[in-house]
């Protein structure tokens, strides 16, 4: 791995910081991702690599919860569960 040091105008630096904060990255990470995404030819990440990276970023938010009984996606059972919970809270 090599290091590149760049001097950029203040406006470019501020834009990089803004985008990095928006995506929860450091400025260096965001610039690297941007370059990899927009680099020509062999440096560009494949769709599979992009999907894998996106999955890894989402993984901490994934999960499942067991209610102790099977559930369905029909609105009647969902409405009944909600009504039961609202009655219990009041």
C-alpha positions in Angstrom: 0.0 0.0 0.0 1.2 3.5 -0.8 0.4 6.9 0.6 -0.7 9.9 -1.4 -0.8 13.4 0.1 -3.0 15.9 -1.7 -3.5 19.6 -1.3 -7.1 20.6 -2.2 -9.0 23.8 -2.0 -10.9 24.5 1.2 -14.2 24.0 -0.6 -13.2 20.5 -1.8 -12.0 19.5 1.7 -15.2 20.7 3.3 -17.3 18.8 0.7 -15.3 15.6 1.5 -15.8 16.1 5.2 -19.5 16.7 4.7 -19.9 13.5 2.6 -17.8 11.5 5.1 -20.0 12.6 8.0 -23.1 11.9 6.0 -22.0 8.3 5.5 -20.4 7.8 8.9 -16.8 7.6 7.6 -13.6 9.5 8.0 -12.7 11.8 5.2 -9.9 9.4 4.2 -12.3 6.4 4.1 -14.9 8.3 2.1 -12.3 9.5 -0.5 -10.9 6.0 -0.8 -14.4 4.5 -1.4 -15.2 7.3 -3.9 -12.0 6.6 -5.8 -12.5 2.9 -5.9 -16.1 3.3 -7.0 -15.2 5.8 -9.8 -11.8 4.5 -10.9 -11.5 3.2 -14.4 -11.1 -0.4 -15.3 -9.5 -2.9 -13.0 -9.6 -0.6 -9.9 -13.3 -0.4 -9.9 -15.1 -2.7 -7.5 -17.4 -5.3 -9.0 -21.1 -5.3 -8.2 -20.5 -8.4 -6.0 -17.8 -6.5 -4.0 -20.1 -3.5 -3.5 -23.0 -5.7 -2.4 -20.7 -7.5 0.1 -19.4 -4.2 1.5 -23.0 -2.9 1.8 -24.1 -6.1 3.6 -21.2 -5.8 6.0 -22.2 -2.2 6.8 -25.8 -3.3 7.5 -24.9 -6.5 9.4 -24.8 -4.8 12.9 -28.4 -3.7 12.4 -29.8 -7.2 11.4 -31.4 -9.5 13.9 -34.5 -11.6 14.7 -36.8 -11.8 17.6 -38.9 -14.7 18.7 -42.3 -13.9 20.2 -42.7 -17.5 21.4 -45.4 -18.3 19.0 -45.7 -18.4 15.2 -46.7 -15.2 13.5 -48.1 -14.5 10.1 -48.4 -11.6 7.8 -52.2 -11.3 7.6 -53.5 -8.0 8.9 -56.1 -9.6 11.1 -53.6 -11.3 13.4 -51.4 -8.2 13.4 -54.4 -6.0 14.4 -55.4 -8.5 17.1 -51.8 -8.5 18.5 -51.7 -4.7 18.5 -55.2 -4.4 20.2 -54.1 -6.9 22.8 -51.0 -4.9 23.6 -52.9 -1.6 23.7 -55.5 -3.1 26.1 -52.7 -4.4 28.3 -51.0 -1.0 28.5 -54.2 0.9 29.5 
